[in-house]
Amino acid sequence: MLAAEQAVVDAMYARLDELRVRARGRLADTRKAGPSGSPQNRSERDAFATLYEDRLAQLEAVEDRLTFGRLDLTDGEHRYVGRIGLTDEAHASILTDWRAPAAQAFYRATSARPDGVARRRHLVTRRRRVTGVEDEVLDLDASLSAEDRSGLSGEGALLASLAAGRTGRMGDIVATIQAEQDAIIRSELAGALVVQGGPGTGKTAVALHRAAYLLYAHRKQLERSGVLLVGPSRSFLRYIDQVLPSLGETGVVSTTVADLLPGVSARAHEGAESARVKGLAVMHQVVRRAVRSRERVPRTEMEVRLDGRALVIRRRDVRDAIERARRTRKPHNLARATFVRDMLGRLADQYAATLGERLVDQDRADVIEDLRVLHDVKVALNLAWLPMSPQWLLEDLLAKPERLAELAPELTADERAAVARPKGSAWTPADVPLLDEAAELLGEDDQMARAQAGAEAAERAAELDYARQVLASSGAGGGLVDAEVLADRFASRGPRLTTAERAVADRRWTFGHVVVDEAQELSAMAWRMLARRCPTRSFTIVGDVAQSSSPAGARSWPAALDPVLRGSWRLAELTVNYRTPAEIADRAQRAARCAGLPVSTLTSARHEEGSLTIVDRRDAPHGLLDEVARQALERVRDTVEADGAGRVAIIAHPDAVEAVDAVVRAALAAGLPEDESARLADQPEGTPRSSCSRPSRPRDWSSTTSCWSSPRPSRPVSAGRPTSTSR
Ligand SMILES: Nc1ncnc2c1ncn2[C@@H]1O[C@H](COP(=O)(O)OP(=O)(O)OP(=O)(O)O)[C@@H](O)[C@H]1O
């Protein structure tokens, strides 16, 4: 059986190699042509070169586990499922892309609903070698040979993948996606999908595979607008950054809320209370009021002089001009042009009245220009309608307690004190949604940008036309590229930018879809910011409201999302924990419930006898620390040392973590063979095989301990295997 599968897999790799050679050859030919020829020829060559480079990168990315499954259908057809689709020379399919509809049954079919599948086979490969197969027979009535019916094992591939060593980087789960995960991954693009799942249920994995699936299934729609992936931190983005490329996708913009505003670097830290207050929904009204407060009627009338003639900036005129400018409904800085034009016109009329005659058009225009540059007029109009940048507005607001008190009456004095800070302070992540809100209300003076956009639209039309001609005459691209994409490559404006690069540089870029991970951590203001990035509200939102650790974060989805999604979102749940063995997960769930957290009910994908140890003072004849060190050493010997894949996490009372860490390190150094202890000490950052930590929410420690069925809940310590704590 293995030999037969090996032959099929060999044929696939041979085809892959052939396609790589072909793409390399085309690339070399294109490059060989050198920098000669007309500018148009050169740009055409560059375009094809990038095209072949992209194709080559995609073909290189799928080397590992090119295929991982096979479907035997009841009608006798075999279908192999893998990372990409492949056809042979005769254009017959030899491998089906995991995202194609034809592959869906690989993830969804069950014996209750076999969906035309007689047998599902998981292929286990190492490099290019088939090392094993795992079969599941779904339709027992289908005619399978005796050999086919033997050696069945349903969850083998999944359990093998869960037991595999961790690298400190997240890997894809494409070979073992489970049915409830697959339903989420393939859920329709439109609307907002909220995925609630407890710890380790694969929320991050599902979010990433969904991004790859959507780009595949809706490529035309999403390639131009792009997909935005929002994660909680830069280190988290580093942890997941291999997954999408391994799925052949590079066009996703990954960022954090703190990095989402072009030109603003928000690296400073601030207190939890300050971040919470800045995230409150009411802050959008505070920012709005701060903008409106700079559109104001002066207390007194003011006299200005032009050519020795006295003109009055009248309060009534200012009031009227403000109202008229507001009626344009444009953002503050853009509506200011209307206000200024109106006021200058009124002053020009006063000037004409002092002359006792009507001004002809040209003269009136000259007077208006003279008024516009007059210092006193400028000062008076700025006082009435101040042009501002978002940064200036926020700095000013937070640096002046009396202004904050006036503009934010909903906040308590303590809350206002928490956010107050001197001018010139560095930006923090919680400032970013406030700056974005201000940028939206202020607007940018886009006259130049609009003129340029007009010119670019004309240029684009010409590029598209040209791209269509090239495609028609050369037949190039082979279905790999359409005129739009080719036109992008032909674009003569500066260096070619990918969708991702263009999107990152543009605050007003709107994405075709936004994926938000650890979504429970986002504040109300951050949600408003993200909603602006996707006016169609096509979202995938994954998180766990029971795990919210940010003081500005969500404790319930309706409370967090209804204000921005207006109640229009659908909920899916993930119920299987793939990370933690049942022994640990069940205990953790009980503790979380005792702490009053809204935990989902989970089942663990695996059991691991002895994976949880609770060390209690009563079982510690030589003192608690010694006992913890002894137990930790034993667990490391049992698990980590045995196969190098396991992990031991030690959770201690916040006050005891440092002491526990020290004794455990000493015990490992003394108790393990020298090479093993050097190996453990040498783990790259992010991949510790043993680690000591405090509970993620130290304030829950007391309720946690009292739930752990210990009559004397004195600083229990647990050691378990293999719980990944590296995230
Ligand atoms: N179908 C699957 N096949 C194999 N491994 C899986 C599968 N689903 C999830 N995993 C693995 O389980 C682990 C947990 O997944 P992930 O980090 O996506 O969970 P999460 O729900 O985001 O966790 P958290 O709540 O801690 O953020 C990962 O190592 C992931 O690769």
The ligand as an SDF file (V2000), in Angstrom:
LIG
                    3D

 31 33  0  0  0  0  0  0  0  0999 V2000
   -7.1410   20.7020   13.3360 N   0  0  0  0  0  0  0  0  0  0  0  0
   -5.9690   20.7810   13.9290 C   0  0  0  0  0  0  0  0  0  0  0  0
   -4.9850   19.9230   13.6310 N   0  0  0  0  0  0  0  0  0  0  0  0
   -3.7740   19.9850   14.2440 C   0  0  0  0  0  0  0  0  0  0  0  0
   -3.4460   20.9030   15.1540 N   0  0  0  0  0  0  0  0  0  0  0  0
   -4.3940   21.7970   15.4930 C   0  0  0  0  0  0  0  0  0  0  0  0
   -5.6910   21.8020   14.8970 C   0  0  0  0  0  0  0  0  0  0  0  0
   -6.3970   22.8250   15.4120 N   0  0  0  0  0  0  0  0  0  0  0  0
   -5.5780   23.4400   16.2850 C   0  0  0  0  0  0  0  0  0  0  0  0
   -4.3810   22.8350   16.3250 N   0  0  0  0  0  0  0  0  0  0  0  0
   -3.2120   23.1980   17.1440 C   0  0  0  0  0  0  0  0  0  0  0  0
   -3.6610   23.5370   18.4450 O   0  0  0  0  0  0  0  0  0  0  0  0
   -2.8640   24.5910   18.9820 C   0  0  0  0  0  0  0  0  0  0  0  0
   -3.7690   25.7030   19.4340 C   0  0  0  0  0  0  0  0  0  0  0  0
   -4.2570   26.3790   18.2890 O   0  0  0  0  0  0  0  0  0  0  0  0
   -4.4600   27.9660   18.2880 P   0  0  0  0  0  0  0  0  0  0  0  0
   -3.2720   28.6490   18.8180 O   0  0  0  0  0  0  0  0  0  0  0  0
   -4.9490   28.3280   16.9490 O   0  0  0  0  0  0  0  0  0  0  0  0
   -5.6440   28.0500   19.3640 O   0  0  0  0  0  0  0  0  0  0  0  0
   -6.3650   29.3340   19.9430 P   0  0  0  0  0  0  0  0  0  0  0  0
   -7.7820   28.9490   20.0930 O   0  0  0  0  0  0  0  0  0  0  0  0
   -6.0440   30.5120   19.0990 O   0  0  0  0  0  0  0  0  0  0  0  0
   -5.6840   29.4580   21.3470 O   0  0  0  0  0  0  0  0  0  0  0  0
   -5.7600   30.6820   22.4040 P   0  0  0  0  0  0  0  0  0  0  0  0
   -7.1200   30.7110   22.9910 O   0  0  0  0  0  0  0  0  0  0  0  0
   -4.7210   30.3410   23.4000 O   0  0  0  0  0  0  0  0  0  0  0  0
   -5.4580   31.9230   21.6200 O   0  0  0  0  0  0  0  0  0  0  0  0
   -1.8950   25.0060   17.8810 C   0  0  0  0  0  0  0  0  0  0  0  0
   -0.6570   24.3980   18.1110 O   0  0  0  0  0  0  0  0  0  0  0  0
   -2.5390   24.4700   16.6270 C   0  0  0  0  0  0  0  0  0  0  0  0
   -1.6020   24.1940   15.6270 O   0  0  0  0  0  0  0  0  0  0  0  0
  1  2  1  0
  2  3  1  0
  2  7  2  0
  3  4  2  0
  4  5  1  0
  5  6  2  0
  6  7  1  0
  6 10  1  0
  7  8  1  0
  8  9  2  0
  9 10  1  0
 10 11  1  0
 11 12  1  0
 11 30  1  0
 12 13  1  0
 13 14  1  0
 13 28  1  0
 14 15  1  0
 15 16  1  0
 16 17  2  0
 16 18  1  0
 16 19  1  0
 19 20  1  0
 20 21  2  0
 20 22  1  0
 20 23  1  0
 23 24  1  0
 24 25  2  0
 24 26  1  0
 24 27  1  0
 28 29  1  0
 28 30  1  0
 30 31  1  0
M  END
$$$$
